[in-house]
Amino acid sequence: MEYTGGPGVLYSENFGTLFDLTESQIAGQTAYGVYEKFLNDEVWPRPYLQAEQVSRAGQLRTDIFNTVSQMKAKWITGEADIDATYDQFKSDLEKMGIEEFVSIYQSAYDAFNSAMSG
């Protein structure tokens, strides 16, 4: 009986030598070379929140994200002047609880780092 399973481990150094690269792989390597200098080595985990944190963050997120999206669109399209509206934008976010929102995610990030370090 002939083995029909997939290959075992494929090493990156074998691509282009033992295996031909597809056009999309070649394009991907080219794009990676262009953007490589902008990549960040720091990995940020997806935060795991407690049930009460999820609830509160969800309450805060809606208004905060809507306001950010709306103002970003206004600034990009020129409907609003960023210099003239930025202080009010910051004030609005503070009233919506941006500091509490950031604090929730900061505590989850700190818990992750604590668990990873030992």
Biopython code that builds the backbone (N, CA, C, O; Angstrom):
import numpy as np
from Bio.PDB.StructureBuilder import StructureBuilder

atoms = [
    (1, "MET", "N", (0.843, -1.184, 0.000)),
    (1, "MET", "CA", (0.000, 0.000, 0.000)),
    (1, "MET", "C", (0.884, 1.243, 0.000)),
    (1, "MET", "O", (1.855, 1.335, 0.752)),
    (2, "GLU", "N", (0.536, 2.171, -0.837)),
    (2, "GLU", "CA", (1.326, 3.394, -0.968)),
    (2, "GLU", "C", (0.933, 4.390, 0.127)),
    (2, "GLU", "O", (-0.246, 4.561, 0.434)),
    (3, "TYR", "N", (1.937, 5.039, 0.704)),
    (3, "TYR", "CA", (1.696, 6.060, 1.731)),
    (3, "TYR", "C", (1.100, 7.301, 1.073)),
    (3, "TYR", "O", (1.673, 7.830, 0.121)),
    (4, "THR", "N", (-0.038, 7.768, 1.569)),
    (4, "THR", "CA", (-0.697, 8.930, 0.977)),
    (4, "THR", "C", (-0.796, 10.101, 1.943)),
    (4, "THR", "O", (-1.482, 11.082, 1.657)),
    (5, "GLY", "N", (-0.124, 10.011, 3.076)),
    (5, "GLY", "CA", (-0.151, 11.092, 4.054)),
    (5, "GLY", "C", (0.662, 12.283, 3.579)),
    (5, "GLY", "O", (1.390, 12.200, 2.589)),
    (6, "GLY", "N", (0.531, 13.379, 4.289)),
    (6, "GLY", "CA", (1.270, 14.587, 3.942)),
    (6, "GLY", "C", (2.724, 14.478, 4.355)),
    (6, "GLY", "O", (3.129, 13.513, 5.004)),
    (7, "PRO", "N", (3.490, 15.457, 3.979)),
    (7, "PRO", "CA", (4.918, 15.438, 4.324)),
    (7, "PRO", "C", (5.110, 15.657, 5.821)),
    (7, "PRO", "O", (4.201, 16.110, 6.516)),
    (8, "GLY", "N", (6.270, 15.339, 6.291)),
    (8, "GLY", "CA", (6.616, 15.579, 7.690)),
    (8, "GLY", "C", (6.946, 17.043, 7.895)),
    (8, "GLY", "O", (6.192, 17.922, 7.478)),
    (9, "VAL", "N", (8.046, 17.296, 8.521)),
    (9, "VAL", "CA", (8.462, 18.664, 8.807)),
    (9, "VAL", "C", (9.101, 19.276, 7.562)),
    (9, "VAL", "O", (9.963, 18.668, 6.927)),
    (10, "LEU", "N", (8.662, 20.487, 7.227)),
    (10, "LEU", "CA", (9.262, 21.211, 6.114)),
    (10, "LEU", "C", (10.016, 22.398, 6.695)),
    (10, "LEU", "O", (9.430, 23.232, 7.385)),
    (11, "TYR", "N", (11.287, 22.473, 6.425)),
    (11, "TYR", "CA", (12.100, 23.561, 6.947)),
    (11, "TYR", "C", (12.145, 24.718, 5.958)),
    (11, "TYR", "O", (12.159, 24.504, 4.746)),
    (12, "SER", "N", (12.167, 25.933, 6.473)),
    (12, "SER", "CA", (12.132, 27.109, 5.611)),
    (12, "SER", "C", (13.335, 27.158, 4.671)),
    (12, "SER", "O", (13.227, 27.667, 3.556)),
    (13, "GLU", "N", (14.471, 26.635, 5.108)),
    (13, "GLU", "CA", (15.659, 26.686, 4.239)),
    (13, "GLU", "C", (15.516, 25.759, 3.023)),
    (13, "GLU", "O", (16.280, 25.878, 2.065)),
    (14, "ASN", "N", (14.545, 24.840, 3.055)),
    (14, "ASN", "CA", (14.325, 23.945, 1.917)),
    (14, "ASN", "C", (13.466, 24.582, 0.834)),
    (14, "ASN", "O", (13.478, 24.128, -0.310)),
    (15, "PHE", "N", (12.727, 25.621, 1.178)),
    (15, "PHE", "CA", (11.882, 26.275, 0.173)),
    (15, "PHE", "C", (12.767, 27.046, -0.788)),
    (15, "PHE", "O", (13.662, 27.784, -0.375)),
    (16, "GLY", "N", (12.513, 26.868, -2.043)),
    (16, "GLY", "CA", (13.332, 27.505, -3.071)),
    (16, "GLY", "C", (14.519, 26.652, -3.468)),
    (16, "GLY", "O", (15.188, 26.940, -4.461)),
    (17, "THR", "N", (14.792, 25.586, -2.689)),
    (17, "THR", "CA", (15.870, 24.664, -3.051)),
    (17, "THR", "C", (15.269, 23.284, -3.316)),
    (17, "THR", "O", (15.311, 22.801, -4.448)),
    (18, "LEU", "N", (14.708, 22.644, -2.285)),
    (18, "LEU", "CA", (14.074, 21.326, -2.481)),
    (18, "LEU", "C", (12.637, 21.469, -2.957)),
    (18, "LEU", "O", (12.111, 20.575, -3.620)),
    (19, "PHE", "N", (12.000, 22.581, -2.626)),
    (19, "PHE", "CA", (10.610, 22.834, -3.017)),
    (19, "PHE", "C", (10.554, 24.144, -3.783)),
    (19, "PHE", "O", (11.202, 25.124, -3.414)),
    (20, "ASP", "N", (9.777, 24.149, -4.844)),
    (20, "ASP", "CA", (9.589, 25.386, -5.593)),
    (20, "ASP", "C", (8.619, 26.290, -4.852)),
    (20, "ASP", "O", (7.631, 25.827, -4.282)),
    (21, "LEU", "N", (8.906, 27.560, -4.865)),
    (21, "LEU", "CA", (8.003, 28.534, -4.259)),
    (21, "LEU", "C", (6.900, 28.894, -5.242)),
    (21, "LEU", "O", (7.133, 29.003, -6.445)),
    (22, "THR", "N", (5.704, 29.075, -4.715)),
    (22, "THR", "CA", (4.604, 29.531, -5.561)),
    (22, "THR", "C", (4.754, 31.036, -5.778)),
    (22, "THR", "O", (5.536, 31.695, -5.092)),
    (23, "GLU", "N", (4.015, 31.563, -6.718)),
    (23, "GLU", "CA", (4.061, 33.000, -6.974)),
    (23, "GLU", "C", (3.641, 33.792, -5.739)),
    (23, "GLU", "O", (4.230, 34.828, -5.431)),
    (24, "SER", "N", (2.626, 33.303, -5.035)),
    (24, "SER", "CA", (2.171, 34.029, -3.843)),
    (24, "SER", "C", (3.216, 33.977, -2.729)),
    (24, "SER", "O", (3.352, 34.938, -1.972)),
    (25, "GLN", "N", (3.956, 32.872, -2.616)),
    (25, "GLN", "CA", (5.018, 32.802, -1.622)),
    (25, "GLN", "C", (6.157, 33.762, -1.962)),
    (25, "GLN", "O", (6.716, 34.407, -1.075)),
    (26, "ILE", "N", (6.493, 33.851, -3.234)),
    (26, "ILE", "CA", (7.538, 34.788, -3.671)),
    (26, "ILE", "C", (7.096, 36.221, -3.388)),
    (26, "ILE", "O", (7.877, 37.032, -2.891)),
    (27, "ALA", "N", (5.837, 36.526, -3.709)),
    (27, "ALA", "CA", (5.304, 37.864, -3.438)),
    (27, "ALA", "C", (5.308, 38.147, -1.939)),
    (27, "ALA", "O", (5.610, 39.263, -1.517)),
    (28, "GLY", "N", (4.975, 37.139, -1.136)),
    (28, "GLY", "CA", (4.972, 37.304, 0.319)),
    (28, "GLY", "C", (6.358, 37.602, 0.859)),
    (28, "GLY", "O", (6.515, 38.444, 1.743)),
    (29, "GLN", "N", (7.361, 36.919, 0.335)),
    (29, "GLN", "CA", (8.734, 37.181, 0.757)),
    (29, "GLN", "C", (9.174, 38.584, 0.378)),
    (29, "GLN", "O", (9.869, 39.251, 1.145)),
    (30, "THR", "N", (8.773, 39.027, -0.797)),
    (30, "THR", "CA", (9.099, 40.379, -1.241)),
    (30, "THR", "C", (8.436, 41.405, -0.340)),
    (30, "THR", "O", (9.073, 42.366, 0.091)),
    (31, "ALA", "N", (7.162, 41.203, -0.057)),
    (31, "ALA", "CA", (6.431, 42.129, 0.811)),
    (31, "ALA", "C", (7.029, 42.131, 2.213)),
    (31, "ALA", "O", (7.151, 43.188, 2.832)),
    (32, "TYR", "N", (7.403, 40.956, 2.721)),
    (32, "TYR", "CA", (7.999, 40.873, 4.044)),
    (32, "TYR", "C", (9.282, 41.707, 4.092)),
    (32, "TYR", "O", (9.524, 42.418, 5.067)),
    (33, "GLY", "N", (10.090, 41.623, 3.060)),
    (33, "GLY", "CA", (11.327, 42.395, 3.013)),
    (33, "GLY", "C", (11.080, 43.890, 3.058)),
    (33, "GLY", "O", (11.854, 44.631, 3.667)),
    (34, "VAL", "N", (10.016, 44.339, 2.424)),
    (34, "VAL", "CA", (9.678, 45.761, 2.406)),
    (34, "VAL", "C", (9.230, 46.227, 3.796)),
    (34, "VAL", "O", (9.618, 47.302, 4.255)),
    (35, "TYR", "N", (8.415, 45.412, 4.453)),
    (35, "TYR", "CA", (7.811, 45.826, 5.724)),
    (35, "TYR", "C", (8.553, 45.347, 6.969)),
    (35, "TYR", "O", (8.184, 45.716, 8.084)),
    (36, "GLU", "N", (9.585, 44.538, 6.799)),
    (36, "GLU", "CA", (10.287, 43.932, 7.930)),
    (36, "GLU", "C", (10.777, 44.964, 8.941)),
    (36, "GLU", "O", (10.697, 44.732, 10.147)),
    (37, "LYS", "N", (11.286, 46.103, 8.463)),
    (37, "LYS", "CA", (11.822, 47.105, 9.373)),
    (37, "LYS", "C", (10.738, 47.726, 10.261)),
    (37, "LYS", "O", (11.052, 48.355, 11.272)),
    (38, "PHE", "N", (9.472, 47.554, 9.888)),
    (38, "PHE", "CA", (8.376, 48.115, 10.674)),
    (38, "PHE", "C", (7.785, 47.118, 11.659)),
    (38, "PHE", "O", (6.935, 47.487, 12.469)),
    (39, "LEU", "N", (8.214, 45.877, 11.605)),
    (39, "LEU", "CA", (7.670, 44.839, 12.482)),
    (39, "LEU", "C", (8.170, 45.028, 13.903)),
    (39, "LEU", "O", (9.295, 45.473, 14.129)),
    (40, "ASN", "N", (7.331, 44.688, 14.838)),
    (40, "ASN", "CA", (7.658, 44.807, 16.251)),
    (40, "ASN", "C", (7.882, 43.411, 16.816)),
    (40, "ASN", "O", (7.060, 42.519, 16.611)),
    (41, "ASP", "N", (8.968, 43.220, 17.514)),
    (41, "ASP", "CA", (9.267, 41.918, 18.102)),
    (41, "ASP", "C", (8.454, 41.648, 19.360)),
    (41, "ASP", "O", (8.340, 40.501, 19.792)),
    (42, "GLU", "N", (7.893, 42.691, 19.944)),
    (42, "GLU", "CA", (7.126, 42.535, 21.171)),
    (42, "GLU", "C", (5.759, 41.934, 20.846)),
    (42, "GLU", "O", (5.034, 42.442, 19.992)),
    (43, "VAL", "N", (5.425, 40.861, 21.527)),
    (43, "VAL", "CA", (4.148, 40.192, 21.310)),
    (43, "VAL", "C", (3.197, 40.582, 22.429)),
    (43, "VAL", "O", (3.521, 40.463, 23.610)),
    (44, "TRP", "N", (2.033, 41.045, 22.044)),
    (44, "TRP", "CA", (1.015, 41.397, 23.038)),
    (44, "TRP", "C", (-0.045, 40.313, 23.027)),
    (44, "TRP", "O", (-0.674, 40.065, 21.998)),
    (45, "PRO", "N", (-0.245, 39.668, 24.160)),
    (45, "PRO", "CA", (-1.225, 38.584, 24.207)),
    (45, "PRO", "C", (-2.651, 39.127, 24.181)),
    (45, "PRO", "O", (-2.895, 40.281, 24.535)),
    (46, "ARG", "N", (-3.571, 38.297, 23.765)),
    (46, "ARG", "CA", (-4.978, 38.648, 23.900)),
    (46, "ARG", "C", (-5.306, 38.557, 25.390)),
    (46, "ARG", "O", (-5.115, 37.508, 26.005)),
    (47, "PRO", "N", (-5.795, 39.641, 25.965)),
    (47, "PRO", "CA", (-6.036, 39.623, 27.408)),
    (47, "PRO", "C", (-7.220, 38.731, 27.779)),
    (47, "PRO", "O", (-8.225, 38.680, 27.070)),
    (48, "TYR", "N", (-7.082, 38.049, 28.878)),
    (48, "TYR", "CA", (-8.169, 37.249, 29.424)),
    (48, "TYR", "C", (-8.728, 37.994, 30.614)),
    (48, "TYR", "O", (-8.032, 38.230, 31.602)),
    (49, "LEU", "N", (-9.992, 38.363, 30.511)),
    (49, "LEU", "CA", (-10.630, 39.170, 31.535)),
    (49, "LEU", "C", (-11.545, 38.310, 32.388)),
    (49, "LEU", "O", (-12.079, 37.299, 31.930)),
    (50, "GLN", "N", (-11.717, 38.728, 33.636)),
    (50, "GLN", "CA", (-12.691, 38.100, 34.520)),
    (50, "GLN", "C", (-14.090, 38.512, 34.055)),
    (50, "GLN", "O", (-14.236, 39.492, 33.325)),
    (51, "ALA", "N", (-15.105, 37.777, 34.470)),
    (51, "ALA", "CA", (-16.479, 38.022, 34.012)),
    (51, "ALA", "C", (-16.918, 39.466, 34.256)),
    (51, "ALA", "O", (-17.516, 40.092, 33.381)),
    (52, "GLU", "N", (-16.623, 39.987, 35.437)),
    (52, "GLU", "CA", (-17.045, 41.368, 35.733)),
    (52, "GLU", "C", (-16.271, 42.384, 34.889)),
    (52, "GLU", "O", (-16.798, 43.441, 34.542)),
    (53, "GLN", "N", (-15.019, 42.057, 34.563)),
    (53, "GLN", "CA", (-14.224, 42.933, 33.700)),
    (53, "GLN", "C", (-14.780, 42.928, 32.275)),
    (53, "GLN", "O", (-14.839, 43.971, 31.624)),
    (54, "VAL", "N", (-15.184, 41.760, 31.799)),
    (54, "VAL", "CA", (-15.751, 41.646, 30.453)),
    (54, "VAL", "C", (-17.003, 42.505, 30.362)),
    (54, "VAL", "O", (-17.197, 43.242, 29.395)),
    (55, "SER", "N", (-17.838, 42.401, 31.367)),
    (55, "SER", "CA", (-19.084, 43.156, 31.376)),
    (55, "SER", "C", (-18.821, 44.659, 31.360)),
    (55, "SER", "O", (-19.396, 45.391, 30.554)),
    (56, "ARG", "N", (-17.961, 45.104, 32.244)),
    (56, "ARG", "CA", (-17.696, 46.541, 32.345)),
    (56, "ARG", "C", (-16.965, 47.054, 31.105)),
    (56, "ARG", "O", (-17.297, 48.125, 30.596)),
    (57, "ALA", "N", (-15.992, 46.320, 30.621)),
    (57, "ALA", "CA", (-15.265, 46.746, 29.423)),
    (57, "ALA", "C", (-16.216, 46.836, 28.235)),
    (57, "ALA", "O", (-16.097, 47.744, 27.413)),
    (58, "GLY", "N", (-17.148, 45.912, 28.140)),
    (58, "GLY", "CA", (-18.129, 45.948, 27.064)),
    (58, "GLY", "C", (-19.017, 47.178, 27.131)),
    (58, "GLY", "O", (-19.345, 47.777, 26.107)),
    (59, "GLN", "N", (-19.403, 47.547, 28.344)),
    (59, "GLN", "CA", (-20.224, 48.753, 28.523)),
    (59, "GLN", "C", (-19.464, 49.994, 28.065)),
    (59, "GLN", "O", (-20.021, 50.859, 27.390)),
    (60, "LEU", "N", (-18.208, 50.072, 28.432)),
    (60, "LEU", "CA", (-17.397, 51.239, 28.093)),
    (60, "LEU", "C", (-17.000, 51.258, 26.616)),
    (60, "LEU", "O", (-16.965, 52.316, 25.989)),
    (61, "ARG", "N", (-16.705, 50.094, 26.075)),
    (61, "ARG", "CA", (-16.162, 49.979, 24.719)),
    (61, "ARG", "C", (-17.067, 50.597, 23.657)),
    (61, "ARG", "O", (-16.581, 51.278, 22.755)),
    (62, "THR", "N", (-18.350, 50.373, 23.751)),
    (62, "THR", "CA", (-19.263, 50.818, 22.697)),
    (62, "THR", "C", (-19.151, 52.313, 22.442)),
    (62, "THR", "O", (-18.897, 52.730, 21.311)),
    (63, "ASP", "N", (-19.335, 53.115, 23.463)),
    (63, "ASP", "CA", (-19.267, 54.567, 23.287)),
    (63, "ASP", "C", (-17.863, 55.027, 22.902)),
    (63, "ASP", "O", (-17.699, 55.882, 22.031)),
    (64, "ILE", "N", (-16.860, 54.459, 23.551)),
    (64, "ILE", "CA", (-15.478, 54.867, 23.272)),
    (64, "ILE", "C", (-15.114, 54.566, 21.822)),
    (64, "ILE", "O", (-14.620, 55.448, 21.119)),
    (65, "PHE", "N", (-15.349, 53.340, 21.361)),
    (65, "PHE", "CA", (-14.976, 52.960, 20.003)),
    (65, "PHE", "C", (-15.781, 53.736, 18.966)),
    (65, "PHE", "O", (-15.242, 54.127, 17.930)),
    (66, "ASN", "N", (-17.076, 53.963, 19.238)),
    (66, "ASN", "CA", (-17.891, 54.746, 18.305)),
    (66, "ASN", "C", (-17.351, 56.165, 18.182)),
    (66, "ASN", "O", (-17.245, 56.696, 17.077)),
    (67, "THR", "N", (-17.011, 56.777, 19.304)),
    (67, "THR", "CA", (-16.485, 58.143, 19.282)),
    (67, "THR", "C", (-15.156, 58.204, 18.546)),
    (67, "THR", "O", (-14.936, 59.105, 17.737)),
    (68, "VAL", "N", (-14.287, 57.273, 18.814)),
    (68, "VAL", "CA", (-12.986, 57.239, 18.138)),
    (68, "VAL", "C", (-13.185, 57.074, 16.629)),
    (68, "VAL", "O", (-12.557, 57.785, 15.846)),
    (69, "SER", "N", (-14.044, 56.151, 16.216)),
    (69, "SER", "CA", (-14.279, 55.926, 14.788)),
    (69, "SER", "C", (-14.867, 57.160, 14.115)),
    (69, "SER", "O", (-14.450, 57.532, 13.018)),
    (70, "GLN", "N", (-15.824, 57.788, 14.765)),
    (70, "GLN", "CA", (-16.454, 58.973, 14.184)),
    (70, "GLN", "C", (-15.454, 60.116, 14.035)),
    (70, "GLN", "O", (-15.393, 60.759, 12.987)),
    (71, "MET", "N", (-14.683, 60.364, 15.068)),
    (71, "MET", "CA", (-13.734, 61.480, 15.002)),
    (71, "MET", "C", (-12.613, 61.192, 14.017)),
    (71, "MET", "O", (-12.166, 62.089, 13.302)),
    (72, "LYS", "N", (-12.163, 59.964, 13.977)),
    (72, "LYS", "CA", (-11.119, 59.603, 13.013)),
    (72, "LYS", "C", (-11.613, 59.876, 11.595)),
    (72, "LYS", "O", (-10.880, 60.429, 10.776)),
    (73, "ALA", "N", (-12.848, 59.490, 11.307)),
    (73, "ALA", "CA", (-13.414, 59.728, 9.980)),
    (73, "ALA", "C", (-13.525, 61.224, 9.696)),
    (73, "ALA", "O", (-13.221, 61.666, 8.588)),
    (74, "LYS", "N", (-13.954, 61.997, 10.676)),
    (74, "LYS", "CA", (-14.085, 63.445, 10.483)),
    (74, "LYS", "C", (-12.720, 64.091, 10.239)),
    (74, "LYS", "O", (-12.596, 64.987, 9.404)),
    (75, "TRP", "N", (-11.707, 63.642, 10.960)),
    (75, "TRP", "CA", (-10.370, 64.208, 10.774)),
    (75, "TRP", "C", (-9.797, 63.825, 9.404)),
    (75, "TRP", "O", (-9.178, 64.648, 8.730)),
    (76, "ILE", "N", (-10.006, 62.582, 9.006)),
    (76, "ILE", "CA", (-9.465, 62.124, 7.729)),
    (76, "ILE", "C", (-10.131, 62.838, 6.560)),
    (76, "ILE", "O", (-9.466, 63.213, 5.594)),
    (77, "THR", "N", (-11.441, 63.024, 6.648)),
    (77, "THR", "CA", (-12.177, 63.649, 5.544)),
    (77, "THR", "C", (-12.103, 65.166, 5.573)),
    (77, "THR", "O", (-12.529, 65.823, 4.623)),
    (78, "GLY", "N", (-11.570, 65.729, 6.646)),
    (78, "GLY", "CA", (-11.477, 67.178, 6.747)),
    (78, "GLY", "C", (-12.739, 67.835, 7.270)),
    (78, "GLY", "O", (-12.835, 69.062, 7.296)),
    (79, "GLU", "N", (-13.701, 67.037, 7.685)),
    (79, "GLU", "CA", (-14.939, 67.580, 8.254)),
    (79, "GLU", "C", (-14.676, 68.283, 9.580)),
    (79, "GLU", "O", (-15.396, 69.206, 9.960)),
    (80, "ALA", "N", (-13.632, 67.835, 10.280)),
    (80, "ALA", "CA", (-13.254, 68.470, 11.547)),
    (80, "ALA", "C", (-11.752, 68.707, 11.544)),
    (80, "ALA", "O", (-10.990, 67.939, 10.956)),
    (81, "ASP", "N", (-11.341, 69.768, 12.201)),
    (81, "ASP", "CA", (-9.931, 70.112, 12.339)),
    (81, "ASP", "C", (-9.405, 69.449, 13.606)),
    (81, "ASP", "O", (-9.899, 69.713, 14.702)),
    (82, "ILE", "N", (-8.413, 68.597, 13.453)),
    (82, "ILE", "CA", (-7.903, 67.855, 14.607)),
    (82, "ILE", "C", (-7.366, 68.794, 15.691)),
    (82, "ILE", "O", (-7.571, 68.543, 16.878)),
    (83, "ASP", "N", (-6.690, 69.855, 15.302)),
    (83, "ASP", "CA", (-6.137, 70.777, 16.293)),
    (83, "ASP", "C", (-7.242, 71.479, 17.074)),
    (83, "ASP", "O", (-7.094, 71.726, 18.271)),
    (84, "ALA", "N", (-8.328, 71.797, 16.417)),
    (84, "ALA", "CA", (-9.421, 72.530, 17.066)),
    (84, "ALA", "C", (-10.315, 71.616, 17.897)),
    (84, "ALA", "O", (-10.974, 72.091, 18.821)),
    (85, "THR", "N", (-10.357, 70.326, 17.598)),
    (85, "THR", "CA", (-11.307, 69.428, 18.267)),
    (85, "THR", "C", (-10.665, 68.406, 19.194)),
    (85, "THR", "O", (-11.372, 67.695, 19.908)),
    (86, "TYR", "N", (-9.335, 68.321, 19.197)),
    (86, "TYR", "CA", (-8.673, 67.246, 19.942)),
    (86, "TYR", "C", (-8.900, 67.342, 21.449)),
    (86, "TYR", "O", (-9.152, 66.324, 22.095)),
    (87, "ASP", "N", (-8.817, 68.528, 22.015)),
    (87, "ASP", "CA", (-9.013, 68.658, 23.468)),
    (87, "ASP", "C", (-10.418, 68.230, 23.876)),
    (87, "ASP", "O", (-10.591, 67.586, 24.911)),
    (88, "GLN", "N", (-11.418, 68.578, 23.079)),
    (88, "GLN", "CA", (-12.794, 68.160, 23.368)),
    (88, "GLN", "C", (-12.935, 66.651, 23.219)),
    (88, "GLN", "O", (-13.634, 66.002, 23.997)),
    (89, "PHE", "N", (-12.262, 66.099, 22.210)),
    (89, "PHE", "CA", (-12.261, 64.653, 21.987)),
    (89, "PHE", "C", (-11.707, 63.931, 23.214)),
    (89, "PHE", "O", (-12.306, 62.969, 23.695)),
    (90, "LYS", "N", (-10.566, 64.394, 23.717)),
    (90, "LYS", "CA", (-9.973, 63.786, 24.915)),
    (90, "LYS", "C", (-10.918, 63.908, 26.103)),
    (90, "LYS", "O", (-11.095, 62.953, 26.859)),
    (91, "SER", "N", (-11.523, 65.076, 26.269)),
    (91, "SER", "CA", (-12.463, 65.301, 27.368)),
    (91, "SER", "C", (-13.658, 64.352, 27.272)),
    (91, "SER", "O", (-14.098, 63.791, 28.276)),
    (92, "ASP", "N", (-14.176, 64.177, 26.056)),
    (92, "ASP", "CA", (-15.302, 63.263, 25.854)),
    (92, "ASP", "C", (-14.925, 61.832, 26.225)),
    (92, "ASP", "O", (-15.707, 61.133, 26.869)),
    (93, "LEU", "N", (-13.733, 61.393, 25.823)),
    (93, "LEU", "CA", (-13.285, 60.044, 26.159)),
    (93, "LEU", "C", (-13.128, 59.870, 27.666)),
    (93, "LEU", "O", (-13.455, 58.817, 28.213)),
    (94, "GLU", "N", (-12.631, 60.896, 28.327)),
    (94, "GLU", "CA", (-12.487, 60.826, 29.783)),
    (94, "GLU", "C", (-13.853, 60.693, 30.455)),
    (94, "GLU", "O", (-13.999, 59.937, 31.415)),
    (95, "LYS", "N", (-14.848, 61.418, 29.959)),
    (95, "LYS", "CA", (-16.208, 61.316, 30.504)),
    (95, "LYS", "C", (-16.810, 59.938, 30.256)),
    (95, "LYS", "O", (-17.630, 59.465, 31.042)),
    (96, "MET", "N", (-16.408, 59.301, 29.175)),
    (96, "MET", "CA", (-16.910, 57.970, 28.830)),
    (96, "MET", "C", (-16.222, 56.863, 29.619)),
    (96, "MET", "O", (-16.662, 55.715, 29.575)),
    (97, "GLY", "N", (-15.153, 57.186, 30.340)),
    (97, "GLY", "CA", (-14.470, 56.191, 31.155)),
    (97, "GLY", "C", (-13.262, 55.550, 30.511)),
    (97, "GLY", "O", (-12.963, 54.384, 30.771)),
    (98, "ILE", "N", (-12.562, 56.300, 29.669)),
    (98, "ILE", "CA", (-11.390, 55.731, 28.985)),
    (98, "ILE", "C", (-10.326, 55.264, 29.975)),
    (98, "ILE", "O", (-9.668, 54.250, 29.742)),
    (99, "GLU", "N", (-10.153, 55.985, 31.067)),
    (99, "GLU", "CA", (-9.132, 55.574, 32.046)),
    (99, "GLU", "C", (-9.500, 54.247, 32.697)),
    (99, "GLU", "O", (-8.626, 53.409, 32.921)),
    (100, "GLU", "N", (-10.766, 54.044, 33.001)),
    (100, "GLU", "CA", (-11.214, 52.770, 33.575)),
    (100, "GLU", "C", (-11.050, 51.651, 32.545)),
    (100, "GLU", "O", (-10.629, 50.546, 32.887)),
    (101, "PHE", "N", (-11.380, 51.937, 31.300)),
    (101, "PHE", "CA", (-11.249, 50.957, 30.221)),
    (101, "PHE", "C", (-9.796, 50.503, 30.088)),
    (101, "PHE", "O", (-9.516, 49.306, 30.025)),
    (102, "VAL", "N", (-8.887, 51.452, 30.045)),
    (102, "VAL", "CA", (-7.462, 51.129, 29.930)),
    (102, "VAL", "C", (-6.997, 50.366, 31.168)),
    (102, "VAL", "O", (-6.204, 49.431, 31.059)),
    (103, "SER", "N", (-7.478, 50.755, 32.324)),
    (103, "SER", "CA", (-7.102, 50.094, 33.576)),
    (103, "SER", "C", (-7.510, 48.618, 33.581)),
    (103, "SER", "O", (-6.765, 47.765, 34.065)),
    (104, "ILE", "N", (-8.681, 48.327, 33.046)),
    (104, "ILE", "CA", (-9.143, 46.937, 32.976)),
    (104, "ILE", "C", (-8.173, 46.102, 32.145)),
    (104, "ILE", "O", (-7.764, 45.017, 32.560)),
    (105, "TYR", "N", (-7.813, 46.605, 30.987)),
    (105, "TYR", "CA", (-6.906, 45.861, 30.115)),
    (105, "TYR", "C", (-5.474, 45.855, 30.651)),
    (105, "TYR", "O", (-4.742, 44.887, 30.444)),
    (106, "GLN", "N", (-5.069, 46.922, 31.334)),
    (106, "GLN", "CA", (-3.735, 46.958, 31.932)),
    (106, "GLN", "C", (-3.613, 45.899, 33.020)),
    (106, "GLN", "O", (-2.583, 45.234, 33.125)),
    (107, "SER", "N", (-4.655, 45.739, 33.828)),
    (107, "SER", "CA", (-4.595, 44.732, 34.893)),
    (107, "SER", "C", (-4.531, 43.322, 34.308)),
    (107, "SER", "O", (-3.845, 42.457, 34.854)),
    (108, "ALA", "N", (-5.234, 43.084, 33.207)),
    (108, "ALA", "CA", (-5.170, 41.773, 32.553)),
    (108, "ALA", "C", (-3.776, 41.530, 31.972)),
    (108, "ALA", "O", (-3.247, 40.421, 32.056)),
    (109, "TYR", "N", (-3.191, 42.563, 31.386)),
    (109, "TYR", "CA", (-1.843, 42.459, 30.831)),
    (109, "TYR", "C", (-0.820, 42.222, 31.936)),
    (109, "TYR", "O", (0.088, 41.406, 31.780)),
    (110, "ASP", "N", (-0.966, 42.938, 33.056)),
    (110, "ASP", "CA", (-0.063, 42.755, 34.187)),
    (110, "ASP", "C", (-0.175, 41.334, 34.754)),
    (110, "ASP", "O", (0.830, 40.723, 35.118)),
    (111, "ALA", "N", (-1.405, 40.816, 34.826)),
    (111, "ALA", "CA", (-1.608, 39.442, 35.320)),
    (111, "ALA", "C", (-0.929, 38.443, 34.390)),
    (111, "ALA", "O", (-0.324, 37.476, 34.852)),
    (112, "PHE", "N", (-1.026, 38.668, 33.098)),
    (112, "PHE", "CA", (-0.368, 37.794, 32.126)),
    (112, "PHE", "C", (1.144, 37.799, 32.333)),
    (112, "PHE", "O", (1.777, 36.745, 32.401)),
    (113, "ASN", "N", (1.718, 39.013, 32.432)),
    (113, "ASN", "CA", (3.157, 39.108, 32.622)),
    (113, "ASN", "C", (3.609, 38.473, 33.918)),
    (113, "ASN", "O", (4.671, 37.853, 33.972)),
    (114, "SER", "N", (2.820, 38.619, 34.954)),
    (114, "SER", "CA", (3.144, 38.015, 36.247)),
    (114, "SER", "C", (3.139, 36.496, 36.132)),
    (114, "SER", "O", (4.038, 35.830, 36.646)),
    (115, "ALA", "N", (2.137, 35.951, 35.465)),
    (115, "ALA", "CA", (2.048, 34.504, 35.294)),
    (115, "ALA", "C", (3.206, 33.970, 34.438)),
    (115, "ALA", "O", (3.699, 32.867, 34.673)),
    (116, "MET", "N", (3.628, 34.750, 33.458)),
    (116, "MET", "CA", (4.711, 34.317, 32.566)),
    (116, "MET", "C", (6.071, 34.356, 33.250)),
    (116, "MET", "O", (6.967, 33.582, 32.912)),
    (117, "SER", "N", (6.220, 35.258, 34.210)),
    (117, "SER", "CA", (7.531, 35.401, 34.844)),
    (117, "SER", "C", (7.702, 34.484, 36.055)),
    (117, "SER", "O", (8.776, 34.415, 36.652)),
    (118, "GLY", "N", (6.651, 33.802, 36.394)),
    (118, "GLY", "CA", (6.957, 32.869, 37.403)),
    (118, "GLY", "C", (6.068, 32.476, 38.430)),
    (118, "GLY", "O", (6.424, 31.651, 39.272)),
]
sb = StructureBuilder()
sb.init_structure("model")
sb.init_model(0)
sb.init_chain("A")
sb.init_seg("    ")
for serial, (resi, resn, name, xyz) in enumerate(atoms, 1):
    if name == "N":
        sb.init_residue(resn, " ", resi, " ")
    sb.init_atom(name, np.array(xyz, "f"), 0.0, 1.0, " ", f" {name:<3s}", serial, name[0])
structure = sb.get_structure()
